[in-house]
Structures are given as structure tokens and as C-alpha cells.
Amino acid sequence: MATLAVQAWPFLRCTVAGALGALANVVLEDEVVVLPRMSHGRLHLGFLGNLIVAVTMAHVADHDFATSFFAAVCGTTTLSALKARIESAFEDEREGMGEAHDAD
């Protein structure tokens, strides 16, 4: 049993660091914890999505608590910024295509 606890400790430590990183993201962004919901036929994961990304980033980074925590916070923020840029680029393309069709 002690061997199992020793083997599971790095996994649990990273998971806790990721969960705390997800909570830190909510606090830093002045948001509320939003539960998963369906809206207009789309699933919005809300805090659950943030939690999944943060825990994944914590496990990818390292098995040190501090490094995992900062990876969870920074990784989630970086992916959110990347998602916003991609959505903005697609919206700009849609608007550009709409203007091209209006000129015809």
C-alpha cells in the first residue's frame, strides 16, 4: 500500500496544482465559475473546460508542484489568447468575404 501511495503522489500533486491553477485563472480574470451548459445546440464546458486544460498542462510540464501550478495558469491563459486570435481571424475573413460578395 505504501508503494502505491509513493507512486501515486506525483500524479496527485500535479492534479492538485492544475486544479488550483484553474481556480487562479478564474480569480485573475474576474470571472465566475460557470457550469457546463448547452446553448444554441453547442456544448459550453465553462469551468470544466478550464479545469481540463489546466490539469493537462500541469501534467505535461513537470512533477514539481510550483512548476505544474504556473504551467496550469500560464498554459490556460495562453490557449485562451490563441483561441481568441483564431476566432478573430476567422471573423475578419468572414467579414472580408461578405464585403467581396456585396461588391458583385
Contacts in CASP RR format, 6 or more apart in sequence:
PFRMAT RR
TARGET T0000
AUTHOR 0000-0000-0000
METHOD contacts of the structure
MODEL  1
MATLAVQAWPFLRCTVAGALGALANVVLEDEVVVLPRMSHGRLHLGFLGN
LIVAVTMAHVADHDFATSFFAAVCGTTTLSALKARIESAFEDEREGMGEA
HDAD
10 63 0 8 1.000
11 59 0 8 1.000
13 63 0 8 1.000
13 65 0 8 1.000
13 68 0 8 1.000
14 55 0 8 1.000
14 58 0 8 1.000
14 59 0 8 1.000
14 62 0 8 1.000
14 63 0 8 1.000
14 65 0 8 1.000
14 68 0 8 1.000
15 55 0 8 1.000
15 58 0 8 1.000
15 59 0 8 1.000
16 65 0 8 1.000
17 58 0 8 1.000
17 65 0 8 1.000
17 66 0 8 1.000
17 68 0 8 1.000
17 69 0 8 1.000
17 72 0 8 1.000
18 51 0 8 1.000
18 54 0 8 1.000
18 55 0 8 1.000
18 57 0 8 1.000
18 58 0 8 1.000
18 68 0 8 1.000
18 69 0 8 1.000
18 72 0 8 1.000
19 51 0 8 1.000
19 54 0 8 1.000
19 55 0 8 1.000
20 69 0 8 1.000
20 72 0 8 1.000
21 54 0 8 1.000
21 58 0 8 1.000
21 69 0 8 1.000
21 72 0 8 1.000
21 73 0 8 1.000
21 76 0 8 1.000
22 47 0 8 1.000
22 50 0 8 1.000
22 51 0 8 1.000
22 53 0 8 1.000
22 54 0 8 1.000
22 55 0 8 1.000
22 72 0 8 1.000
22 76 0 8 1.000
24 69 0 8 1.000
24 72 0 8 1.000
24 73 0 8 1.000
25 50 0 8 1.000
25 54 0 8 1.000
25 72 0 8 1.000
25 73 0 8 1.000
25 76 0 8 1.000
25 77 0 8 1.000
26 32 0 8 1.000
26 33 0 8 1.000
26 47 0 8 1.000
26 50 0 8 1.000
28 73 0 8 1.000
28 77 0 8 1.000
33 47 0 8 1.000
34 44 0 8 1.000
34 46 0 8 1.000
34 47 0 8 1.000
35 46 0 8 1.000
35 47 0 8 1.000
35 48 0 8 1.000
36 43 0 8 1.000
36 44 0 8 1.000
36 45 0 8 1.000
36 46 0 8 1.000
36 48 0 8 1.000
36 49 0 8 1.000
37 43 0 8 1.000
37 44 0 8 1.000
37 46 0 8 1.000
38 44 0 8 1.000
45 52 0 8 1.000
50 76 0 8 1.000
53 75 0 8 1.000
53 76 0 8 1.000
53 79 0 8 1.000
54 72 0 8 1.000
54 73 0 8 1.000
54 75 0 8 1.000
54 76 0 8 1.000
55 72 0 8 1.000
57 71 0 8 1.000
57 72 0 8 1.000
57 74 0 8 1.000
57 75 0 8 1.000
57 76 0 8 1.000
58 68 0 8 1.000
58 69 0 8 1.000
58 71 0 8 1.000
58 72 0 8 1.000
59 68 0 8 1.000
60 71 0 8 1.000
61 67 0 8 1.000
61 68 0 8 1.000
61 70 0 8 1.000
61 71 0 8 1.000
61 72 0 8 1.000
62 68 0 8 1.000
62 71 0 8 1.000
END
